[in-house]
Amino acid sequence: MIEFRSDTFTLPTSRMMEAIQTAALGDDVYGEDPTVKELEEKTALILGKEASILMPSGTMANLSSIMAHCVRGSKILVGDESDIYIYEAAGASVCGGIMYEKIPTMSDGTLRIQDLEETFPKDVDDPQFALPSLICIENSHNRMGGKVLPLSYLEELKAFSIKKKIPIHMDGARLFNAAISLGVAPREITKFADTVQICLSKGLSSPIGSMVAGSKEFINKVYRIRKMLGGGMRQAGIIAAPALIALDEYMDRLTVDHEHARMLVEGLASIPGVILEAENVDTNIVFFRVDASKLTTEIFIEEATKRGLNLAELGTNRIRMVTHSGINSTDIKKALKIIHSILAG
Ligand SMILES: *Cc1c(COP(=O)(O)O)cnc(C)c1O
């Protein structure tokens, strides 16, 4: 099976499996796992923050961050196409008593400053209104086709957040993809956010986990919330060990994924019946539709699966293909052939 549904299907490399077996371990709820400590220090350095903390998932990383930033009865400003708003089971409302205010997501993944501005009540002392307490952004942006937020936009957003005195949380599940695409160090992106979440378990090919980074004071709050949510883990060094390798190797790994995504888009562009959402691709995610007069999306995906190609529908009639370490250039050629043959009918 050629697996294009997600970069979460990546398996740990043999070096990672070896590292898991030989990792120094301790009870991390007692703060005694040396491998976790090493990962937390290394991640903080890479992301240019004072501290970081290992989390079991990106969802818990975002939720804990939101709860650490916001008081009950406040509202967070989130993109209507963001993972936080769509895929995280309304955790901020359920667990944090926090309201989501959704902001239209532009095609480049940004939220317009003007739209954010309008969510602030004219009179902040008027008790009728929930007050904005956090701006959440996503980088790279999954549902907008892996788009990378421009640094100039982040700079403008940072200035706005300072003016409004509310922090920025960056959902950087695929932050390293964004950094490679821009050709900058990750901290050149994260410096525009107060806090950030990165996923170890996507293109980085680690099996489990995410990291939250921010100030020491903020990470202490996340630490308490993580325990409350059930995310305190014991010999978590078995998660941290492969992550340390991922952080050493991500550059080469993800650069190849981006080349593969470009190959894929070029191939798809020449197949009759494929309607690409964007002709150019920033990172490792490609979206397209199929000409409805030929086939329904459902049948198209079914036919692909029968021929050994797994694709995902994300949103109505939007087909997503994600490149990752389990995909090589031969797989891309095979996938293009399969898609061509299905649409040729
Ligand atoms: C995958 C993902 C998450 C959530 O991570 P999980 O580990 O699956 O909980 C959050 N944000 C974005 C943008 C993601 O792609």
The ligand as an ORCA input file, in Angstrom:
! r2SCAN-3c Opt
* xyz 0 1
  C      -1.630     16.725     13.980
  C      -1.891     18.134     14.335
  C      -2.223     18.495     15.647
  C      -2.547     17.489     16.724
  O      -1.580     16.576     17.008
  P      -1.974     15.129     17.630
  O      -0.664     14.622     18.100
  O      -2.561     14.344     16.505
  O      -2.933     15.356     18.742
  C      -2.377     19.830     15.921
  N      -2.220     20.760     14.975
  C      -1.913     20.453     13.704
  C      -1.756     21.548     12.696
  C      -1.742     19.135     13.344
  O      -1.449     18.833     12.070
*
